[in-house]
């Protein structure tokens, strides 16, 4: 290197040092961006791994659900065939179930398993008559009589109120309690009600196919008289 080149090098030294410093800063900036990009790539790779794992699980779940669906369809088909067989057997034993006595006998036969306590029977009676036991017998309701009473017993209150007489006894200035329930079972209104009650209850319990279409039956509900102590209404 001659003197001329040396002089130029000394003259350009500060500029070269500045450019070198700027290059180092740019290198650090690029390394920072590279580090951020590598972190982002790692995060995305992790998320991709998670998605692949989730996808694998979903594929497995779908396969399981398909197997369960197939089993359910098979079980449903078998249940339908069993139901058809039971229906055929019922029809063999009850080929002409089209009157009140047969409805009642059939209900009583299945009630221990299908309607223990007679609650379905009572709910059907409520629906047919529009009867509400708590409204009709508020004193008994307030005393808690109906909380543990079964459907068959509550039905006696309904039929006495709608198709018979109820004798009351004063228990406070504002309340009277029923002390005697009587149902007129000989009336045509009661007989029509009972026919519809057992037919509709059997349908409610799932025996629609065993019953003919029940004609629309209507009856007159007795008007309620004001209760008097020791008197009937």
Backbone bond lengths (Angstrom), bond angles and torsions (degrees), N, CA, C in turn:
res aa  C-N    CA-C-N  psi(-1)  N-CA   C-N-CA  omega(-1)  CA-C   N-CA-C  phi
1 X - - - 1.467 - - 1.529 108.01 -
2 X 1.338 115.68 126.98 1.456 119.81 179.62 1.524 110.28 -84.79
3 X 1.318 114.04 175.97 1.457 118.95 -178.49 1.515 112.37 -62.53
4 X 1.289 115.32 -33.34 1.481 119.56 -178.23 1.528 110.42 -66.70
5 X 1.318 116.60 -45.44 1.468 119.85 179.57 1.518 110.64 -65.89
6 X 1.334 116.93 -37.26 1.442 120.82 179.92 1.516 111.35 -63.73
7 X 1.334 115.21 -41.21 1.461 119.66 178.83 1.529 110.39 -63.32
8 X 1.347 117.24 -42.03 1.478 120.61 179.23 1.534 111.24 -65.24
9 X 1.341 114.70 -36.81 1.466 118.31 -179.36 1.514 110.22 -66.74
10 X 1.359 115.51 -42.59 1.467 118.97 179.34 1.521 109.76 -64.35
11 X 1.337 115.72 -39.75 1.465 119.71 179.96 1.527 111.65 -64.58
12 X 1.345 117.91 -39.53 1.475 121.41 -176.05 1.528 113.39 -86.79
13 X 1.349 116.97 -4.64 1.456 120.24 -174.44 1.545 113.08 -57.21
14 X 1.341 118.65 -47.94 1.481 117.97 179.42 1.519 112.54 -59.33
15 X 1.336 117.12 -39.71 1.464 120.26 -179.65 1.528 111.05 -65.87
16 X 1.320 115.35 -41.07 1.465 119.82 179.45 1.526 109.76 -64.92
17 X 1.367 116.37 -41.51 1.453 119.78 178.47 1.534 110.89 -62.38
18 X 1.325 117.09 -39.90 1.465 121.32 178.41 1.524 110.94 -64.44
19 X 1.339 114.89 -45.46 1.470 118.69 179.73 1.523 111.01 -63.58
20 X 1.344 115.24 -38.04 1.463 119.34 179.01 1.539 110.43 -64.82
21 X 1.333 116.12 -41.54 1.463 120.09 178.87 1.527 110.42 -63.67
22 X 1.341 116.15 -42.35 1.464 119.84 178.42 1.521 110.65 -63.44
23 X 1.311 116.43 -38.42 1.466 120.68 179.27 1.528 110.47 -64.70
24 X 1.355 115.81 -40.46 1.464 119.59 178.93 1.548 110.58 -65.06
25 X 1.349 114.59 -40.34 1.477 118.26 177.50 1.523 110.34 -62.31
26 X 1.311 116.13 -45.02 1.473 120.53 179.22 1.521 111.06 -62.99
27 X 1.371 114.84 -37.59 1.468 119.01 177.79 1.524 111.00 -63.95
28 X 1.371 114.83 -43.81 1.471 118.27 178.20 1.529 110.33 -61.61
29 X 1.350 116.29 -41.11 1.465 120.01 179.69 1.526 110.84 -62.56
30 X 1.320 115.85 -43.60 1.463 120.16 -179.96 1.529 110.58 -66.63
31 X 1.347 116.57 -37.19 1.468 119.30 177.66 1.531 110.49 -65.31
32 X 1.359 116.52 -38.80 1.461 120.54 176.86 1.526 111.51 -62.15
33 X 1.345 114.56 -44.84 1.464 118.52 178.42 1.521 110.80 -63.70
34 X 1.362 115.41 -38.24 1.460 118.93 178.62 1.521 110.85 -64.17
35 X 1.340 116.36 -41.08 1.461 120.26 179.20 1.529 110.74 -63.44
36 X 1.356 116.03 -43.13 1.466 119.65 177.99 1.525 111.02 -63.09
37 X 1.359 115.29 -40.94 1.464 119.57 179.80 1.527 110.31 -64.66
38 X 1.338 116.13 -39.34 1.461 119.25 179.91 1.537 110.59 -67.40
39 X 1.363 116.12 -38.36 1.468 118.93 176.64 1.526 110.74 -64.17
40 X 1.347 115.60 -44.25 1.467 119.60 179.16 1.518 110.29 -62.30
41 X 1.366 115.32 -40.26 1.465 118.99 178.73 1.523 110.68 -63.50
42 X 1.346 115.90 -41.29 1.456 119.69 178.90 1.526 111.50 -63.11
43 X 1.351 115.84 -41.40 1.457 120.06 178.21 1.518 110.88 -62.93
44 X 1.336 116.08 -44.37 1.465 120.26 -179.94 1.518 110.77 -65.23
45 X 1.352 116.53 -39.03 1.466 119.55 177.57 1.532 110.57 -64.11
46 X 1.355 115.46 -38.54 1.473 119.32 177.30 1.527 110.21 -64.64
47 X 1.346 115.67 -45.74 1.473 119.36 178.90 1.523 110.56 -62.35
48 X 1.334 116.35 -37.80 1.463 119.90 178.13 1.524 110.58 -63.97
49 X 1.354 115.72 -40.42 1.466 119.79 177.97 1.525 110.33 -63.13
50 X 1.364 114.98 -42.11 1.445 119.39 178.37 1.529 111.28 -63.69
51 X 1.333 116.06 -42.37 1.461 120.03 179.17 1.522 110.96 -64.23
52 X 1.320 115.99 -39.85 1.461 118.32 177.65 1.527 110.65 -64.17
53 X 1.362 115.36 -40.69 1.462 119.12 177.80 1.525 110.46 -63.75
54 X 1.362 116.45 -43.58 1.462 120.89 178.49 1.517 110.65 -63.56
55 X 1.323 115.88 -40.07 1.466 120.09 178.67 1.526 110.46 -63.08
56 X 1.329 115.70 -41.74 1.472 119.63 178.26 1.526 110.79 -61.93
57 X 1.364 115.30 -42.58 1.462 119.47 179.10 1.523 111.59 -64.40
58 X 1.344 115.90 -42.29 1.459 119.99 179.79 1.529 111.04 -64.52
59 X 1.321 116.16 -39.77 1.470 119.71 177.41 1.524 109.95 -61.68
60 X 1.351 115.43 -41.85 1.465 119.58 178.27 1.526 110.62 -64.80
61 X 1.352 115.98 -45.09 1.467 119.94 179.21 1.523 111.30 -60.45
62 X 1.320 116.27 -42.06 1.477 119.82 178.40 1.518 111.16 -61.68
63 X 1.312 115.28 -40.37 1.464 119.00 178.80 1.528 110.46 -64.26
64 X 1.343 115.92 -42.73 1.457 120.39 178.33 1.522 111.10 -62.54
65 X 1.344 115.82 -43.57 1.462 119.84 -179.74 1.525 111.27 -64.75
66 X 1.318 116.68 -37.09 1.463 119.93 177.51 1.531 110.34 -62.82
67 X 1.345 115.32 -41.51 1.469 119.38 178.62 1.529 110.09 -65.03
68 X 1.350 116.44 -44.29 1.458 120.22 179.13 1.520 111.36 -63.39
69 X 1.344 116.27 -41.21 1.461 120.19 178.43 1.520 110.84 -62.22
70 X 1.310 115.85 -42.15 1.467 119.89 178.41 1.525 110.20 -62.73
71 X 1.356 116.07 -42.29 1.462 119.74 179.10 1.525 111.32 -65.36
72 X 1.354 115.40 -40.08 1.460 119.46 179.16 1.527 110.99 -64.47
73 X 1.314 116.72 -41.30 1.465 120.10 177.71 1.513 110.91 -62.48
74 X 1.332 115.04 -41.14 1.461 119.05 178.14 1.529 110.63 -63.81
75 X 1.358 115.47 -45.41 1.461 119.78 -179.88 1.525 110.91 -64.43
76 X 1.350 116.95 -38.85 1.456 120.32 179.34 1.521 111.08 -65.03
77 X 1.333 115.52 -42.44 1.460 119.16 177.67 1.513 111.42 -62.01
78 X 1.335 116.15 -40.68 1.462 120.48 178.79 1.530 110.21 -66.16
79 X 1.355 116.01 -41.83 1.463 119.93 -179.96 1.524 111.02 -64.02
80 X 1.332 116.93 -39.20 1.468 120.28 178.27 1.526 110.79 -63.17
81 X 1.324 116.01 -41.40 1.462 119.45 178.38 1.528 111.11 -65.80
82 X 1.357 115.51 -40.50 1.463 118.78 177.42 1.523 111.09 -64.25
83 X 1.338 116.14 -39.25 1.457 119.61 178.62 1.520 110.96 -65.10
84 X 1.331 116.34 -40.12 1.461 119.75 177.18 1.530 110.37 -62.32
85 X 1.342 115.28 -39.87 1.468 119.33 179.10 1.530 110.71 -65.86
86 X 1.352 116.55 -43.20 1.462 119.74 178.24 1.525 111.32 -62.91
87 X 1.333 115.30 -40.88 1.460 119.34 179.18 1.521 110.90 -61.67
88 X 1.330 114.94 -42.09 1.463 118.83 178.54 1.531 110.92 -63.24
89 X 1.336 116.44 -41.45 1.463 119.90 178.38 1.525 111.40 -65.06
90 X 1.345 116.48 -42.78 1.457 119.76 177.79 1.518 111.04 -59.42
91 X 1.309 115.54 -41.37 1.465 119.40 -179.05 1.518 111.04 -66.52
92 X 1.349 115.67 -31.90 1.467 118.48 176.52 1.525 110.95 -66.73
93 X 1.345 116.27 -39.01 1.463 120.17 -179.21 1.523 112.48 -81.08
94 X 1.343 116.35 -30.08 1.464 121.24 -179.66 1.528 109.08 -127.90
95 X 1.318 116.44 67.01 1.472 119.65 -173.89 1.521 114.15 -68.95
96 X 1.321 117.91 -23.20 1.469 119.24 -175.60 1.520 109.66 -132.86
97 X 1.347 116.03 52.08 1.457 120.07 -177.84 1.527 109.08 -79.85
98 X 1.321 115.83 85.72 1.463 119.11 -174.68 1.526 112.11 -138.91
99 X 1.337 116.94 24.16 1.464 118.50 176.64 1.522 109.13 -141.51
100 X 1.315 115.84 166.64 1.463 121.63 -172.39 1.518 112.25 -60.06
101 X 1.331 117.54 -42.64 1.460 120.30 -177.41 1.524 110.88 -61.68
102 X 1.325 116.24 -40.65 1.466 119.45 179.73 1.527 111.28 -70.20
103 X 1.347 117.56 -39.97 1.462 120.82 176.67 1.529 109.76 -57.90
104 X 1.337 115.15 -48.48 1.457 120.24 -176.94 1.522 111.37 -65.43
105 X 1.322 117.30 -43.35 1.468 121.05 -179.75 1.529 110.58 -62.48
106 X 1.321 116.39 -41.57 1.468 120.17 179.94 1.528 110.04 -66.57
107 X 1.335 116.31 -44.12 1.472 119.49 178.75 1.520 110.69 -59.27
108 X 1.330 117.09 -46.96 1.463 120.54 -178.17 1.528 111.63 -63.60
109 X 1.317 116.36 -28.11 1.473 120.67 179.03 1.531 110.98 -70.98
110 X 1.331 116.52 -38.08 1.466 119.46 -175.39 1.533 112.64 -97.39
111 X 1.333 118.08 -14.07 1.462 121.77 -174.24 1.530 114.10 -55.83
112 X 1.346 120.87 -40.25 1.467 119.03 -179.11 1.523 113.75 -57.26
113 X 1.321 118.11 -26.20 1.458 121.98 179.47 1.529 112.41 -103.01
114 X 1.326 116.71 -37.11 1.460 120.94 -171.89 1.525 114.07 -97.70
115 X 1.329 118.09 -23.61 1.465 119.83 -177.73 1.523 110.11 -149.71
116 X 1.329 115.76 59.28 1.457 120.16 -179.75 1.530 109.55 -63.06
117 X 1.302 115.90 126.32 1.456 120.53 -178.14 1.519 113.88 92.61
118 X 1.331 117.00 -12.55 1.462 120.55 176.60 1.517 115.05 73.17
119 X 1.336 117.68 24.23 1.469 119.44 -176.75 1.532 112.38 -71.57
120 X 1.329 117.43 -36.50 1.471 119.66 177.24 1.528 110.00 -65.73
121 X 1.326 116.14 -39.12 1.467 120.71 178.06 1.528 109.86 -61.23
122 X 1.333 115.89 -45.23 1.461 119.26 -178.43 1.532 111.35 -68.01
123 X 1.332 117.76 -41.92 1.472 120.10 178.98 1.523 111.01 -60.70
124 X 1.319 115.91 -37.64 1.467 119.66 177.56 1.519 110.55 -65.03
125 X 1.337 116.49 -41.66 1.468 120.51 178.18 1.524 110.71 -62.37
126 X 1.328 117.04 -41.46 1.470 120.88 176.61 1.533 110.77 -59.72
127 X 1.324 115.37 -45.32 1.466 119.33 -177.94 1.525 111.11 -64.72
128 X 1.321 117.48 -40.95 1.462 121.09 -177.98 1.531 111.16 -66.93
129 X 1.324 116.31 -41.99 1.474 120.54 -172.80 1.518 114.28 -95.58
130 X 1.335 117.42 -16.56 1.455 119.44 -173.99 1.521 112.44 73.87
131 X 1.323 116.01 19.87 1.462 122.54 -176.18 1.523 110.29 -79.51
132 X 1.344 116.84 140.70 1.465 122.18 173.57 1.523 107.63 -129.03
133 X 1.302 116.07 111.06 1.465 120.75 -171.09 1.528 112.50 -64.61
134 X 1.332 117.60 -33.07 1.465 120.25 -178.96 1.521 111.49 -71.43
135 X 1.343 116.20 -32.20 1.465 120.24 177.51 1.518 111.06 -76.72
136 X 1.341 116.16 -40.39 1.460 120.68 -177.05 1.531 112.05 -72.94
137 X 1.340 117.00 -32.20 1.455 121.02 -177.65 1.539 109.40 -129.21
138 X 1.328 117.19 70.34 1.470 120.55 -175.21 1.527 113.96 -65.40
139 X 1.326 117.66 -34.92 1.467 119.36 -179.59 1.524 110.38 -63.84
140 X 1.329 115.81 -46.55 1.470 119.96 179.29 1.532 110.81 -63.69
141 X 1.318 115.69 -36.81 1.468 119.87 178.67 1.527 110.24 -64.61
142 X 1.322 116.75 -45.95 1.467 120.18 179.49 1.523 112.28 -64.38
143 X 1.320 116.64 -29.17 1.466 120.77 178.40 1.531 112.50 -82.83
144 X 1.332 116.69 -3.80 1.461 120.83 177.10 1.511 115.00 80.61
145 X 1.342 117.43 18.89 1.465 120.15 -177.46 1.530 112.55 -61.17
146 X 1.332 116.25 -35.81 1.463 119.15 -169.78 1.530 114.09 -90.19
147 X 1.342 116.83 -4.32 1.464 119.42 -175.16 1.522 112.80 -64.38
148 X 1.310 117.49 -38.14 1.465 120.93 -179.38 1.529 112.31 -116.34
149 X 1.327 116.46 9.67 1.470 120.27 -179.51 1.526 109.44 -78.47
150 X 1.345 116.56 137.44 1.458 118.52 -179.97 1.533 111.13 -81.28
151 X 1.323 114.83 172.83 1.467 120.18 -175.56 1.516 113.37 -64.07
152 X 1.322 116.45 -37.42 1.466 119.56 -179.12 1.529 111.16 -62.45
153 X 1.321 116.81 -41.64 1.459 120.42 -179.72 1.530 110.96 -68.96
154 X 1.337 116.48 -42.45 1.463 119.27 178.61 1.523 111.24 -63.82
155 X 1.343 115.78 -29.20 1.461 119.81 178.74 1.533 111.07 -63.38
156 X 1.327 116.97 -31.27 1.476 119.03 178.67 1.532 110.91 -65.80
157 X 1.327 116.93 -33.89 1.465 120.12 175.97 1.529 110.15 -67.25
158 X 1.325 115.79 -41.96 1.470 119.96 -179.78 1.518 111.65 -63.26
159 X 1.330 117.05 -50.12 1.468 119.26 -175.60 1.520 112.03 -67.78
160 X 1.349 116.71 -34.46 1.461 118.80 177.01 1.524 110.70 -66.50
161 X 1.334 115.93 -40.12 1.459 120.17 -179.28 1.523 111.71 -68.57
162 X 1.319 116.37 -39.54 1.463 120.02 -175.14 1.529 113.41 -92.00
163 X 1.315 117.39 -31.77 1.476 119.61 -172.65 1.531 112.60 -130.68
164 X 1.299 117.26 27.81 1.460 119.45 -179.67 1.506 111.25 -164.91
165 X 1.323 115.79 -142.50 1.460 121.33 -178.62 1.521 109.56 -134.82
166 X 1.320 114.72 152.53 1.459 121.89 177.74 1.527 107.59 -127.58
167 X 1.320 117.12 127.01 1.461 121.40 177.74 1.523 108.69 -98.72
168 X 1.344 115.88 132.05 1.452 121.59 -173.62 1.524 112.09 -113.84
169 X 1.323 114.07 156.83 1.457 122.33 175.98 1.519 108.28 -133.06
170 X 1.334 117.33 132.31 1.454 121.48 -178.48 1.526 109.71 -71.25
171 X 1.338 116.01 128.36 1.469 120.54 178.61 1.526 111.57 -115.63
172 X 1.347 116.20 -12.99 1.468 121.62 174.98 1.520 106.36 -163.16
173 X 1.329 117.63 167.45 1.468 118.72 -179.72 1.526 113.91 -56.54
174 X 1.310 116.66 -24.66 1.473 119.74 -175.15 1.526 113.80 -109.19
175 X 1.335 118.21 -9.40 1.458 119.75 -173.67 1.517 111.84 -129.82
176 X 1.330 113.81 146.97 1.456 121.66 171.38 1.515 108.70 -128.23
177 X 1.316 116.74 139.12 1.464 122.35 -178.24 1.522 109.89 -108.72
178 X 1.340 115.27 139.26 1.460 119.96 177.62 1.523 109.73 -70.50
179 X 1.318 115.80 128.76 1.469 120.05 179.42 1.522 111.47 -116.30
180 X 1.334 116.97 -11.48 1.455 119.95 179.04 1.520 109.14 -150.13
181 X 1.346 115.76 127.51 1.462 122.14 179.58 1.521 108.83 -116.33
182 X 1.323 116.16 126.30 1.462 119.71 179.39 1.525 109.03 -133.61
183 X 1.322 116.27 131.55 1.469 122.07 177.93 1.519 109.33 -114.43
184 X 1.315 115.67 131.46 1.464 120.96 177.12 1.521 108.39 -83.86
185 X 1.324 115.36 90.95 1.466 119.82 -176.50 1.523 112.93 -75.83
186 X 1.317 117.25 -7.52 1.468 120.24 -178.94 1.533 112.32 -89.13
187 X 1.328 117.46 -11.15 1.468 119.39 -176.63 1.519 110.72 -73.41
188 X 1.330 115.46 148.58 1.464 119.86 179.23 1.520 110.63 -66.26
189 X 1.348 117.96 -31.79 1.462 120.93 178.87 1.529 110.53 -62.76
190 X 1.338 115.79 -43.58 1.460 119.81 179.80 1.528 110.91 -66.32
191 X 1.307 117.67 -42.96 1.460 120.99 -179.57 1.525 111.18 -62.50
192 X 1.336 116.86 -41.59 1.467 119.88 176.81 1.529 110.95 -64.13
193 X 1.330 115.43 -39.91 1.460 120.44 179.09 1.530 111.07 -62.39
194 X 1.332 116.81 -47.48 1.459 121.03 -178.40 1.527 111.02 -62.44
195 X 1.323 116.22 -40.77 1.469 119.58 178.41 1.526 110.17 -59.05
196 X 1.316 116.38 -49.03 1.459 120.71 -178.95 1.527 111.03 -67.94
197 X 1.345 116.63 -38.00 1.461 121.02 -178.46 1.520 111.70 -58.75
198 X 1.340 117.15 -51.79 1.465 118.71 -176.90 1.522 111.77 -70.36
199 X 1.326 117.11 -36.20 1.459 119.77 178.31 1.527 110.73 -64.15
200 X 1.338 117.08 -45.98 1.457 120.73 -178.45 1.529 111.05 -68.93
201 X 1.331 117.25 -34.89 1.464 119.68 178.23 1.518 111.11 -66.35
202 X 1.320 117.37 -42.37 1.463 120.09 177.85 1.524 110.93 -62.06
203 X 1.317 116.18 -37.67 1.462 119.06 176.06 1.525 110.77 -65.81
204 X 1.330 115.69 -40.09 1.465 121.05 178.29 1.527 111.03 -61.31
205 X 1.318 117.18 -34.14 1.466 122.17 -179.38 1.525 112.64 -83.78
206 X 1.326 117.41 -0.15 1.461 120.56 174.01 1.509 116.33 100.75
207 X 1.331 117.82 18.47 1.465 120.61 -177.85 1.529 111.67 -109.02
208 X 1.309 115.92 33.95 1.461 120.69 -177.67 1.521 112.23 -57.95
209 X 1.330 115.82 -41.10 1.469 119.67 -175.58 1.526 113.15 -65.37
210 X 1.323 117.55 -17.94 1.460 120.25 -177.72 1.522 112.53 -90.33
211 X 1.333 116.43 -4.74 1.460 119.84 -173.69 1.524 110.87 -117.41
212 X 1.308 116.46 144.88 1.466 119.30 172.70 1.515 109.78 -74.33
213 X 1.308 117.22 167.13 1.454 119.77 175.22 1.526 109.33 -64.60
214 X 1.310 115.80 125.32 1.462 120.32 -178.62 1.520 108.58 -86.62
215 X 1.342 114.63 126.19 1.454 118.24 -179.55 1.515 110.10 -63.79
216 X 1.300 116.33 153.31 1.459 120.73 179.59 1.529 108.74 -68.14
217 X 1.325 115.88 119.67 1.455 122.10 -178.05 1.522 109.06 -111.87
218 X 1.272 116.67 133.27 1.463 120.25 177.98 1.526 108.86 -127.26
219 X 1.303 116.20 158.10 1.446 120.95 177.79 1.516 108.05 -151.41
220 X 1.321 115.44 164.07 1.454 120.11 177.89 1.519 109.41 -93.57
221 X 1.320 115.48 132.01 1.452 120.29 176.73 1.517 108.00 -87.96
222 X 1.313 116.57 131.84 1.464 121.02 -177.51 1.519 110.35 -62.14
223 X 1.328 118.56 134.16 1.470 119.98 175.17 1.517 110.47 -64.63
224 X 1.331 116.70 143.65 1.456 120.39 -177.15 1.519 109.51 -89.35
225 X 1.325 115.61 131.95 1.454 121.23 175.16 1.517 109.26 -93.73
226 X 1.317 116.57 157.45 1.456 120.82 177.47 1.513 110.17 -62.96
227 X 1.329 116.21 131.76 1.465 120.48 -176.62 1.517 110.11 -69.51
228 X 1.323 114.56 142.05 1.450 120.17 175.14 1.534 108.57 -132.07
229 X 1.295 116.18 145.25 1.466 119.92 -177.41 1.523 110.50 -60.03
230 X 1.331 116.11 130.31 1.450 121.46 177.34 1.511 113.95 69.97
231 X 1.342 117.79 10.95 1.448 121.07 -179.27 1.519 109.46 -117.31
232 X 1.320 114.73 163.82 1.448 120.00 178.82 1.518 110.29 -95.64
233 X 1.299 113.94 156.88 1.469 119.29 172.10 1.507 109.00 -149.22
